[in-house]
Amino acid sequence: MIDDFAPSSEREEFDPLSVVLFKALQVIAFLFFIAVILLTVQQDNKGKVESKAEFLISMSWPDDHPDDFDIFVQDPLSNVVWYRRHDSGFMVLERDNRGQANDFVMINGKKVRSSTRQELVSLRGVVAGEYTVNVYHFVAQTGAPVPVDVTVEKLNPKVTIVAKETVMMKGAGTEKTAVRFTLDADGNVEKISKTDRSILQTFFNSSKDGSPL
């Protein structure tokens, strides 16, 4: 019995291959642990908006409608974005929808028709003052009033709806104000109004851009 607990006179043989395999398993386990953490963080971030834009203004009308509407947005510095000027100041016209003329998406190199009628303007910076969002009825084919929805969203630090209005458009060549909103220097909304104001009239009277319609 005593001999069973006596120290051995023989040292265990060192196996370098076993050590290498053990270290490799440790590395794999560590990488797996990091992957799990990253996956968890990614899942936690779902639903958060990460965008360079500060505000998004959308205009939409009924799907597949043949009439053509245009959005006009003017900032406090009298910059205007419209279908002939897609980029002005911090504002960008992301989508100019001309109905059946260009309402399609490319999938695998083929044009696929889209029924959505929508135009989008993004504000990629903040200028303090009043912004005016107008709807222009460019082409009327049905002869019937058409509801046009305009939504203004503040994107950061989270998505909030600043305004959501519907204007009834009744004929080609008409222009209506959907919403006017005032921002402070930090991008906070100070005031909202629906008082009608023609962007086209002030636009033509301005020396900033005399381009005809």
PyMOL commands that set and color helices and strands:
alter all, ss='L'
color gray80, all
select helices_A, chain A and resi 2-5+16-44+99-101+199-204
alter helices_A, ss='H'
color red, helices_A
select strands_A, chain A and resi 55-61+68-74+80-81+87-88+91-95+104-107+110-113+117-123+129-139+146-154+160-169+175-183+189-193
alter strands_A, ss='S'
color yellow, strands_A
deselect
rebuild
show_as cartoon
